[in-house]
Structures are given as structure tokens and as C-alpha cells.
Amino acid sequence: MNAPTALPLIFHREVPTALIDALKSRFGERCSTALVVREQHGRDESAFAAVPPPSAVVFAESTQDVAEVVSLASAYSVPVIPFGVGSSLEGHLLAVQGGISLDVSRMNQVLSINAEDLTVTVQPGVTRKQLNEAVKFTGLFFPVDPGADATLGGMSATRASGTNAVRYGTMRENVLALEVVTASGDIIRTGTRAKKSAAGYDLTRLMVGSEGTLGVITEVTVKLYPLPEATSAAICSFPSIEAAVRSTIQIIQMGIPIARVELIDANTVRMVNAYAKLGLREEPMLLMEFHGSPTGVKEQAESVQEIASEFGGNSFEWATTPEERTRLWTARHNAYFAAIQSRPGCRSISTDTCVPISRLADCLLDSIVEADASGIPYFLVGHVGDGNFHFGYLIDPDNRAERETAEQLNHALVSRALSMEGTCTGEHGIGLHKMDFLVTETGDGAVNMMRALKRALDPKNIMNPGKIFTL
Amino acid sequence: MNAPTALPLIFHREVPTALIDALKSRFGERCSTALVVREQHGRDESAFAAVPPPSAVVFAESTQDVAEVVSLASAYSVPVIPFGVGSSLEGHLLAVQGGISLDVSRMNQVLSINAEDLTVTVQPGVTRKQLNEAVKFTGLFFPVDPGADATLGGMSATRASGTNAVRYGTMRENVLALEVVTASGDIIRTGTRAKKSAAGYDLTRLMVGSEGTLGVITEVTVKLYPLPEATSAAICSFPSIEAAVRSTIQIIQMGIPIARVELIDANTVRMVNAYAKLGLREEPMLLMEFHGSPTGVKEQAESVQEIASEFGGNSFEWATTPEERTRLWTARHNAYFAAIQSRPGCRSISTDTCVPISRLADCLLDSIVEADASGIPYFLVGHVGDGNFHFGYLIDPDNRAERETAEQLNHALVSRALSMEGTCTGEHGIGLHKMDFLVTETGDGAVNMMRALKRALDPKNIMNPGKIFTL
């Protein structure tokens, strides 16, 4: 396993002037070649060094627009990189082989709310907050919450999850059907609104997590859930990370249907306090949320308090009103920005390992020892109920030694997670950063199967090429 | 949309003597060419007319055995049909293009129980009852229950679900990882034991539901769940099917986490009473099960009773001990056999539509009117909490007119379900029976994408060819 290189392999495929002319002629001002627009579309939230931006950005407003862009790009064998809000963490949006950025953020209509079926169909540019605003009146909600206000298209493409996944699942479990523009510009549907189906290959889940490499997602149908009758949130501080993690393991093993259980280490609490003046105890903490009937929530909370107190957890702080809950969750949602601000000019290299729950403490504690010894500042948060956590190594992007140290830490962490039958990425995807890890994790045979699928569906290799694996 | 033909298209590909000789030389008595063994492996529970059986049956005892059989078959371009216990309902096991049956039922070891992670890894020949026996001591259970005591390999291959799916999901949600022998005889792993992952294409879910057409499943890792602290089961009779179904719709829309909610129509209750002397009221009924804490179960049951009584549901019969629950569930589990015995010599043509929950009553009631008008006897059961139900048309297999009438009824039902944004198959798969329906449901574009995937992974078309779609 080689540590990923700081600069991805770049080879620019030619983008003929004739293609740009054709796009401009068809889309007018909605096809931009302005440098500032191209640069904005040629990066994401990852710490990769910049690569030359795409040659043009097309702002699609309909599935038909997407199909036309892809058809034109296919005619010229030019890469197409779908773009939502740019919140990817793994370099998915970088034009490493050149090409066209296809911005779907204007495709932001909620197409049909089927409250009586607990489903909703949206265009790919709808963000998760926008979706929850739109369905609020129905008494339903969409639970997948990756932190960023990402688009449903992007969340599908990266198989996103987040804080509620421990109870409600990830995009894998929550996408019912997609409309997809294929690499040849055809429009297909991958499923129906039925809750389950055994009708042929599961194209929906083949597309979910394919990171834009198999087609462009143009519609997403997802499940909704009734807003719980009662919701309660709590913060609990622990004497050590180990105590917090061992409490989590026991909560999960006992089958308590906790809706959220998030770890924040003491150092990250300090950063958040500095950023948002929250005045939280600067100790490792779990942020938890319970959903259910009033008595159900009470039962869950009592069981969890009992477990936590066995491990020295103390000072439960409860929140039952939406306002109080928002305050508690501010700590979690601000962690990334607080961390970035704690070291001006830094970039974060985020890890994303996920291990079977029984191995969580071992995986996490050894990695903390290594991170502390390295001297690199970091933040640490985790969807620990799923065995998933993130270090964010806060590096000076111009300091080669720091970058290498961070990569070595990540490398050691991934190796440890894989030895524990875990994965290198719970929710961020492979992108450019983890291609070597993917081979180590799944073996050449499985990656070669992925390559065969890619070649079959995208023979010209125009859909976001150079991501997940090299061909 | 054409009604499927009674006899699938048959063209036998040659099975060279040299291949049979090689298999006999390698596997000795574990390669059988006895007619009785071949015939037993050339049929399933579907009502298809028999086709000539496979040329040989190989009993594999290890992944290595499977890889060797597939490699040999590949060398001779001969079809391989994986076989578990033969409980398929859609003709999956019929050797429509000839070939070799690969029986994995002797690969029946539970390989590792990871109770602390709520996972278990088994060989493909392990059946669901065997699995639940094996994990009983851990206080955990595996919920997917398709009725038949199917193998985990077969259940994965057909994306099975059943009575518990309304709460615990289907094989789609419960398989974490697979080991698969590919069409070239390579052995790959499709995932890890991590609860979630964003590591590349979701090969696990591509294989789940691929009906043996993309490879042979040789290991299955699935999720387990803590046995609920309290379990309660109930039967409730209703004045009409509509009342039972409208109650179900409301239970689901309110988000009550019911573990099972099964419909049995009055006619089927009569058949079950005759078969098993249960003395149940011969009215439409719902069989329900609640899992949770004692108070949670009580709350769920109270809410459901309130809903049911609004629709005229009466005479709740409760069962809380395992023995009483088993008696109640006998009605559901015996429905198929009771129905078959109600008309000696008959075969059942099973429907499997699944629709969004709000359309369930419309879809079901109109289809009952049609079935009653046809004069064909039938049974009717349903996993109605998922919008999924099964008519079993009980035909005389030698009566061409009856078969055609049953196919017409199914055809009308599927058309209705598709017009309601549902699917032709919730859990049985496409097999031979629903290939035309698949095209209507998903469109040529999606089926052509499936064909492209098949050609990419199985260029010689040797893995269970002629199922799901024709190439």
C-alpha cells in the first residue's frame, strides 16, 4: 500500500474549441469559460493541491440539458465532471484529466412530495436543508445529514451518511430510485417508488457511491420518516476517550435505537468553544439524540445514562426544545470550521475509517497515540455508533513535511482499520485520495471488476475519469 | 408488454463429454450424472413446464471447489447454475440453456459469529433456520424470513425478504459483504464487516439480486439483531380486505415500528383451517408482531388496536409466549402448502407485485375483483406493510386455458402495479417469468445497462444464462 501522492496524476485530454463553441451556441450564458467560474468548479473541500480547472462550466437546468451536454462531450470524448455545491472531501471535483464541469445546482426543484408513501422525488441540486424545509409541512423529515448542506445528487454520488445513519441508514438505504443520464447521453430510471424490489440488477445502488464515474444523476427519490413524537438530545462528558467509546459500543451492542451518537474529543471541544463561545466542558464528550414516543425516549435515555455512568460519564446536559437541541448540535456542526479557524491558512486532511463496532476503541486509541506523537494539530469527531470517525489533520498546505506526516498518519490508521475488517472510507468516498487504499481493502480482483463495469458503461472514459481507480 | 410464455425459450448449449469427464475425474462421486439427481436439480417451486435437466450436478464443498467448477465450465463455455435448496419461485434453477448444476448445499458451515459486532459470516448453503439455531446462544437473531427455509446464498441471489422486512429490511439492507466466484473462476470479496462504506462501487448490492447471473456466492456476511426484550403477536379479523389494508396503510404512515404485518384473505384462512385444524375465524385477517421493550410493545399494540378498531377490526387474539406465537404464525407459514393441498395436483402461479403503500388498497382490491371473476381458485397473502402481496393462482398444470387465464390475471395485476409506480417483483426475482415485465417496468435503457454489465462480467454468458433478460 503506497501513501497517496499529494498531487494526483494529471494528464489533460484535449477539449476541442469546437465543443466549447457548440456548448456556447446551445447554452449561451449558461456555458461559462470565465476563469473565476472555472476555478470555483475545479476544487472542493479536500486538501489536494490545485490542478488546472475545467475548460468550461455548463449550468444545466433540466435533464435534457444534462443529456445534451453529455452527448456533446461523448462526441468529442471529453470528460464531464458533475458538480453540486462543491462540498466533496476527496478531490472528486478536480479536473485531473481536463474537461467540462456540469453544474446541476440550478436543478433544485422538489418534484413530488408523496407524504402518504413517505417518499419524495427531487432534482439533484436540491440540498438536504432545502429538502427538509420543503417537506416540513407534512410532518416528515429526511434524516441523512453529512454535515455540509450538500445536494441530494452529490450525497447519492458519494454514498453519504452522517450523524443520523446509526438509526436511519445511509444514502445506500435511503435512495429508492434515480434518474440517470448515461455516458452515451441516454436517460434511464433505476427503480420505482416501491419500498422493496427484486427486479433485476440493483442499478440504484450501483449508481449510489459511483462518484460521478458511471453517469449523471438527474433525479433522486428518497425515503422520508415521520418526525418522532418526542426528541431528546444530551451531551455527556467522559473522563477519557476510551470511556466515551466503550459506552458507545455497549449502547450499540444492546440494540438501543439511538438516533445519533457523536464523539468529540477534548481538543475539538476547545476549538469549538473558542469559535462559538459555547462554554462546554473541555473533556471528551458524546452528543446523543433519542427519537421515539415520550416513554420510548425516556427508556432509551435511562438505559444510556446507566451505561455512561458505568464508564464514568457525568454531567448529562439535556435538551428537549428545538432551540436547546440546536445549541448542543452547534458544537458538532461547527467542529470542522472551528478547527480550520484554529490554525489560520491551514487545510484539513480528513480520515474516514469505519470498523466493526467491537474494534472501535482499539482502532481509535492507537491512532490517537500516533497523532499526538506526530505533533500535527488535529480535530477528532466521529459517528461512533457506526464505528466511523474522522481525524482532521490541520496542515500548512505549503509545508511538504507536514503533508507527508499527515499522510503517514492516515496510512497507519487505514492499515489498522483494514486489519480489523473495516473500511478506509465510511462516507467520504475514494475520490483521488484513497485509490491505493481501495486496492488494499478489496483486492485487485474486486477493483478489476469495478474497472470492467466502468468500461462497460463508459467506454470512452468520459464520466469523471481518474476517480476511484485508474483505468 | 407480452404475457410470459409457459415454456421458456430453450436452446441447449453443448456440454462436451470432455467436461463431464474432467468434473468426474476431479470430484469423483460428488459429480453426479444420475437422472434422478439431475431432475431434482432442474426444477424449482415455479409452475414452469419442465425443461431437460442439467447434464451433471456437482456438489461443492468449498470455495475452491466452486472456483474449479466455474473455471472448467468457462474453458468449455458451458452454463453453470448455482443451486441451494431449490425453493426459487421464478424458474431460476431451470437449465434452459443446458449446463451444469452447482449444488452448494454442502457448504453449510457457519464460519464466524461476531456477536459483539452483530454480524455473522456463513457459507452459502446455510439455511435461515440453521443460522438462527447457530446464533441463538448469543441473544441475537437474523430477521429475513422468506417463508421457505432457503439458503443464505439463494436468499442473497434473489434479494429475498419476507415477513420481517417491514421493520428489518430485505437482503439488500442486511448483507454486509460477499465472497463471490466470478465467471472466470476468480475469487473476490465485495465488502468488509464495517456497517457502512463508501469504498468504490457497491459490488455487494450488484451481486445481491443478480440471480446467479454474475457469479457464484460462496460466503455471506449478514447483520444480526438483538432479540427484542419483549415480543408480542396478535391476530385481528376484519369485516373486509379493504378494512385490513386501510388499517395497515395507517399503521405504516404513522411510523409505528411494527415488526410484521401480514394479510391473509378469508379464503386462505379456510384453506389453512382445513390443512392445520387451527379453528381461526374465516374472515380477512392481519397477523402482527411487535418487538421492543415491554412498554414499547404495549404502546405499539395499543396504537394498532385503536387504528384497527376504527376500521372494524375485532377479536384481537394475543400471543406472548413463543409457543402461542408459533401457533399464530402457523397460519401464515402453512398458507402455501395448505393452498396447494386444497386442489390436488395443482401448481401455483405466484404474483409478487409491490406498490407504494398509499396505493395498496387500490391495487389489491381491483385485482381481487378480477381474480374472483376468473373462476381460478387462488390464495392471497401479503407482506402488506411493505405494499407487497402474493396471489397464488392454483392451476391444473395440464390445463392450457387455466394457465393462460392465470397469466392474464398476473399481467393485469402487474400493469396496475406499474401504473402506480410499483414493481412487478418485491422479492421473488425476475427469473424466467417476468422478463417482459422487467422491460416494461424499467425501460429498454435500464435493461440494456443490465445487459452491458452482464457482458462485462460474464463475456461467455455461462452464469445462469437466460434469466432476468435474454442477451
Boltz contact constraints between the chains, C-beta under 6 A:
constraints:
  - contact:
      token1: [A, 116]
      token2: [B, 358]
      max_distance: 6.0
  - contact:
      token1: [A, 117]
      token2: [B, 356]
      max_distance: 6.0
  - contact:
      token1: [A, 117]
      token2: [B, 357]
      max_distance: 6.0
  - contact:
      token1: [A, 117]
      token2: [B, 358]
      max_distance: 6.0
  - contact:
      token1: [A, 159]
      token2: [B, 198]
      max_distance: 6.0
  - contact:
      token1: [A, 161]
      token2: [B, 196]
      max_distance: 6.0
  - contact:
      token1: [A, 170]
      token2: [B, 196]
      max_distance: 6.0
  - contact:
      token1: [A, 173]
      token2: [B, 173]
      max_distance: 6.0
  - contact:
      token1: [A, 186]
      token2: [B, 445]
      max_distance: 6.0
  - contact:
      token1: [A, 188]
      token2: [B, 445]
      max_distance: 6.0
  - contact:
      token1: [A, 188]
      token2: [B, 446]
      max_distance: 6.0
  - contact:
      token1: [A, 192]
      token2: [B, 421]
      max_distance: 6.0
  - contact:
      token1: [A, 192]
      token2: [B, 422]
      max_distance: 6.0
  - contact:
      token1: [A, 192]
      token2: [B, 423]
      max_distance: 6.0
  - contact:
      token1: [A, 193]
      token2: [B, 356]
      max_distance: 6.0
  - contact:
      token1: [A, 193]
      token2: [B, 421]
      max_distance: 6.0
  - contact:
      token1: [A, 194]
      token2: [B, 354]
      max_distance: 6.0
  - contact:
      token1: [A, 194]
      token2: [B, 355]
      max_distance: 6.0
  - contact:
      token1: [A, 194]
      token2: [B, 422]
      max_distance: 6.0
  - contact:
      token1: [A, 194]
      token2: [B, 423]
      max_distance: 6.0
  - contact:
      token1: [A, 195]
      token2: [B, 386]
      max_distance: 6.0
  - contact:
      token1: [A, 195]
      token2: [B, 387]
      max_distance: 6.0
  - contact:
      token1: [A, 196]
      token2: [B, 161]
      max_distance: 6.0
  - contact:
      token1: [A, 196]
      token2: [B, 170]
      max_distance: 6.0
  - contact:
      token1: [A, 196]
      token2: [B, 354]
      max_distance: 6.0
  - contact:
      token1: [A, 196]
      token2: [B, 386]
      max_distance: 6.0
  - contact:
      token1: [A, 196]
      token2: [B, 426]
      max_distance: 6.0
  - contact:
      token1: [A, 197]
      token2: [B, 423]
      max_distance: 6.0
  - contact:
      token1: [A, 198]
      token2: [B, 159]
      max_distance: 6.0
  - contact:
      token1: [A, 198]
      token2: [B, 209]
      max_distance: 6.0
  - contact:
      token1: [A, 198]
      token2: [B, 425]
      max_distance: 6.0
  - contact:
      token1: [A, 198]
      token2: [B, 427]
      max_distance: 6.0
  - contact:
      token1: [A, 198]
      token2: [B, 429]
      max_distance: 6.0
  - contact:
      token1: [A, 199]
      token2: [B, 423]
      max_distance: 6.0
  - contact:
      token1: [A, 199]
      token2: [B, 425]
      max_distance: 6.0
  - contact:
      token1: [A, 199]
      token2: [B, 438]
      max_distance: 6.0
  - contact:
      token1: [A, 199]
      token2: [B, 441]
      max_distance: 6.0
  - contact:
      token1: [A, 200]
      token2: [B, 430]
      max_distance: 6.0
  - contact:
      token1: [A, 200]
      token2: [B, 438]
      max_distance: 6.0
  - contact:
      token1: [A, 200]
      token2: [B, 450]
      max_distance: 6.0
  - contact:
      token1: [A, 200]
      token2: [B, 468]
      max_distance: 6.0
  - contact:
      token1: [A, 201]
      token2: [B, 210]
      max_distance: 6.0
  - contact:
      token1: [A, 201]
      token2: [B, 450]
      max_distance: 6.0
  - contact:
      token1: [A, 202]
      token2: [B, 205]
      max_distance: 6.0
  - contact:
      token1: [A, 202]
      token2: [B, 209]
      max_distance: 6.0
  - contact:
      token1: [A, 205]
      token2: [B, 202]
      max_distance: 6.0
  - contact:
      token1: [A, 205]
      token2: [B, 205]
      max_distance: 6.0
  - contact:
      token1: [A, 206]
      token2: [B, 206]
      max_distance: 6.0
  - contact:
      token1: [A, 209]
      token2: [B, 198]
      max_distance: 6.0
  - contact:
      token1: [A, 209]
      token2: [B, 202]
      max_distance: 6.0
  - contact:
      token1: [A, 210]
      token2: [B, 201]
      max_distance: 6.0
  - contact:
      token1: [A, 226]
      token2: [B, 255]
      max_distance: 6.0
  - contact:
      token1: [A, 255]
      token2: [B, 226]
      max_distance: 6.0
  - contact:
      token1: [A, 293]
      token2: [B, 299]
      max_distance: 6.0
  - contact:
      token1: [A, 295]
      token2: [B, 295]
      max_distance: 6.0
  - contact:
      token1: [A, 296]
      token2: [B, 296]
      max_distance: 6.0
  - contact:
      token1: [A, 299]
      token2: [B, 293]
      max_distance: 6.0
  - contact:
      token1: [A, 354]
      token2: [B, 194]
      max_distance: 6.0
  - contact:
      token1: [A, 354]
      token2: [B, 196]
      max_distance: 6.0
  - contact:
      token1: [A, 355]
      token2: [B, 194]
      max_distance: 6.0
  - contact:
      token1: [A, 356]
      token2: [B, 117]
      max_distance: 6.0
  - contact:
      token1: [A, 356]
      token2: [B, 193]
      max_distance: 6.0
  - contact:
      token1: [A, 357]
      token2: [B, 117]
      max_distance: 6.0
  - contact:
      token1: [A, 358]
      token2: [B, 116]
      max_distance: 6.0
  - contact:
      token1: [A, 358]
      token2: [B, 117]
      max_distance: 6.0
  - contact:
      token1: [A, 386]
      token2: [B, 195]
      max_distance: 6.0
  - contact:
      token1: [A, 386]
      token2: [B, 196]
      max_distance: 6.0
  - contact:
      token1: [A, 387]
      token2: [B, 195]
      max_distance: 6.0
  - contact:
      token1: [A, 421]
      token2: [B, 192]
      max_distance: 6.0
  - contact:
      token1: [A, 421]
      token2: [B, 193]
      max_distance: 6.0
  - contact:
      token1: [A, 422]
      token2: [B, 192]
      max_distance: 6.0
  - contact:
      token1: [A, 422]
      token2: [B, 194]
      max_distance: 6.0
  - contact:
      token1: [A, 423]
      token2: [B, 192]
      max_distance: 6.0
  - contact:
      token1: [A, 423]
      token2: [B, 194]
      max_distance: 6.0
  - contact:
      token1: [A, 423]
      token2: [B, 197]
      max_distance: 6.0
  - contact:
      token1: [A, 423]
      token2: [B, 199]
      max_distance: 6.0
  - contact:
      token1: [A, 425]
      token2: [B, 198]
      max_distance: 6.0
  - contact:
      token1: [A, 425]
      token2: [B, 199]
      max_distance: 6.0
  - contact:
      token1: [A, 426]
      token2: [B, 196]
      max_distance: 6.0
  - contact:
      token1: [A, 427]
      token2: [B, 198]
      max_distance: 6.0
  - contact:
      token1: [A, 429]
      token2: [B, 198]
      max_distance: 6.0
  - contact:
      token1: [A, 430]
      token2: [B, 200]
      max_distance: 6.0
  - contact:
      token1: [A, 438]
      token2: [B, 199]
      max_distance: 6.0
  - contact:
      token1: [A, 438]
      token2: [B, 200]
      max_distance: 6.0
  - contact:
      token1: [A, 441]
      token2: [B, 199]
      max_distance: 6.0
  - contact:
      token1: [A, 445]
      token2: [B, 186]
      max_distance: 6.0
  - contact:
      token1: [A, 445]
      token2: [B, 188]
      max_distance: 6.0
  - contact:
      token1: [A, 446]
      token2: [B, 188]
      max_distance: 6.0
  - contact:
      token1: [A, 446]
      token2: [B, 203]
      max_distance: 6.0
  - contact:
      token1: [A, 450]
      token2: [B, 200]
      max_distance: 6.0
  - contact:
      token1: [A, 450]
      token2: [B, 201]
      max_distance: 6.0
  - contact:
      token1: [A, 452]
      token2: [B, 456]
      max_distance: 6.0
  - contact:
      token1: [A, 453]
      token2: [B, 456]
      max_distance: 6.0
  - contact:
      token1: [A, 456]
      token2: [B, 452]
      max_distance: 6.0
  - contact:
      token1: [A, 456]
      token2: [B, 453]
      max_distance: 6.0
  - contact:
      token1: [A, 456]
      token2: [B, 456]
      max_distance: 6.0
  - contact:
      token1: [A, 468]
      token2: [B, 200]
      max_distance: 6.0
